[in-house]
Amino acid sequence: MSLTTEKKANIFKAYAGEAKNTGSIEGQIALLTERISHISQHLQVNKKDFSTHRGLMQLVGKRKRLLNYLQKHNLSSYRQLIEKLGLRK
């Protein structure tokens, strides 16, 4: 099951300001976080699905790179986003 168009629009509206602002870093990070949590739930049930595990690691790496970019360029936005998403406790 992948994310529906409405779900993606709601994520971008909540984190990027508006639904059509799909290029914003905050929205992309929130979308990746949603996908990561969905895949993590799948892997808890299917422990031997190694190809999905590899895809999960790639998504985590991509999210980490985007978070590093956001931290360097807009620290206040970075802090607000990690608090909203509940990352890096």
C-alpha positions, 0 to 999 in steps of 0.5 A: 500500500502506497500513499494516496494523493490525498494523504500526500497533499495533507502532508505537504499542507501540514508541513510545507504550507500548501498542498502544491508546494511539493518541492519544499524540504520540510514537506519532502522530509515529512513525506519520507518520514511517513514512508519510513514508518509505513515500511518499518511496520511492514518489516516488523511483520516480514522479518526476512524481506531483505530487499525492502530493508535495503530500500528502507535504509536508502530512504533513511539516508535520503532523509538524513541528507535532507535534514543536514541540508535544512540544518545548515540553511535554516536552523529554526525551521529544522528545529521546528520540523524535528519537534513536529515529527518527533525525530532526534529525541 
